[in-house]
Amino acid sequence: VQLQASGGGLVQAGGSLRLSCVASGLTFSYAGMGWFRQAPGRERDLVAAVSWGGTRTFYAVSVKGRFTISRDNAKNTLYLQMNSLKPEDTAGYYCAAAPGVFYPTDNEKYTYWGQGTLVTVSS
């Protein structure tokens, strides 16, 4: 299984970024998917999760109303649209897959991880 994330970069506070994650080696449409982030010296936290068909979504309190997770099963691709970015959103962002799990909102449900993409938000 490979998860290739992209789309990170440097952006000013209030700006937007869109992350993408292309998956291969798994049946994407039957994998719950999520985005995690990890800042230096901190634990890796679940930011958002989406169910198989995209009908159910989960967001951490800190990003709710600003971030949107979505997926395109025809393209085996997961997205994270990030708006109104804040300096505290600065972190490495990782996509993760939970094959066979419909709606994974617990960290331990995830089996595979991508390499991460860095998001830096300047004030």
Long-range contacts (C-beta under 8 A, 24 or more apart in sequence): 1-25, 1-26, 1-97, 1-99, 1-111, 1-112, 2-114, 3-95, 3-96, 3-97, 3-112, 3-113, 3-114, 3-115, 4-114, 4-115, 5-93, 5-94, 5-95, 5-114, 5-115, 5-116, 5-117, 6-117, 7-117, 8-93, 8-117, 8-118, 8-119, 8-120, 9-118, 9-119, 9-120, 10-120, 10-122, 11-85, 11-119, 11-120, 11-121, 11-122, 12-121, 12-122, 13-85, 13-86, 13-87, 13-121, 13-122, 13-123, 14-84, 14-85, 15-85, 15-121, 16-81, 16-82, 16-83, 16-84, 16-85, 17-82, 17-85, 17-119, 18-79, 18-80, 18-81, 18-82, 19-79, 19-80, 19-82, 19-93, 19-95, 19-117, 19-119, 20-77, 20-78, 20-79, 21-77, 21-78, 21-79, 21-95, 21-114, 22-75, 22-76, 22-77, 23-76, 23-77, 23-78, 23-95, 23-97, 24-76, 26-97, 26-99, 26-112, 27-99, 28-71, 28-73, 28-76, 28-97, 29-53, 29-73, 30-99, 30-100, 31-97, 31-98, 31-99, 31-100, 31-101, 32-97, 32-98, 32-101, 32-102, 32-103, 32-104, 32-109, 33-69, 33-71, 33-78, 33-95, 33-96, 33-97, 33-98, 33-104, 34-58, 34-69, 34-95, 34-96, 34-98, 34-104, 34-110, 35-69, 35-78, 35-80, 35-93, 35-94, 35-95, 35-96, 36-93, 36-94, 36-95, 36-96, 36-107, 36-110, 36-113, 37-89, 37-91, 37-92, 37-93, 37-94, 37-119, 38-91, 38-92, 38-94, 38-116, 39-90, 39-91, 39-92, 42-91, 44-94, 44-107, 46-105, 46-107, 47-80, 47-93, 48-80, 49-103, 49-104, 49-105, 50-78, 50-103, 51-102, 51-103, 52-102, 52-103, 56-103, 58-103, 58-105, 62-88, 63-89, 82-119, 85-119, 85-121, 86-121, 87-121, 87-122, 87-123, 88-121, 89-119, 89-121, 90-119, 90-120, 90-121, 91-118, 91-119, 92-116, 92-117, 92-118, 92-119, 93-117, 93-118, 93-119
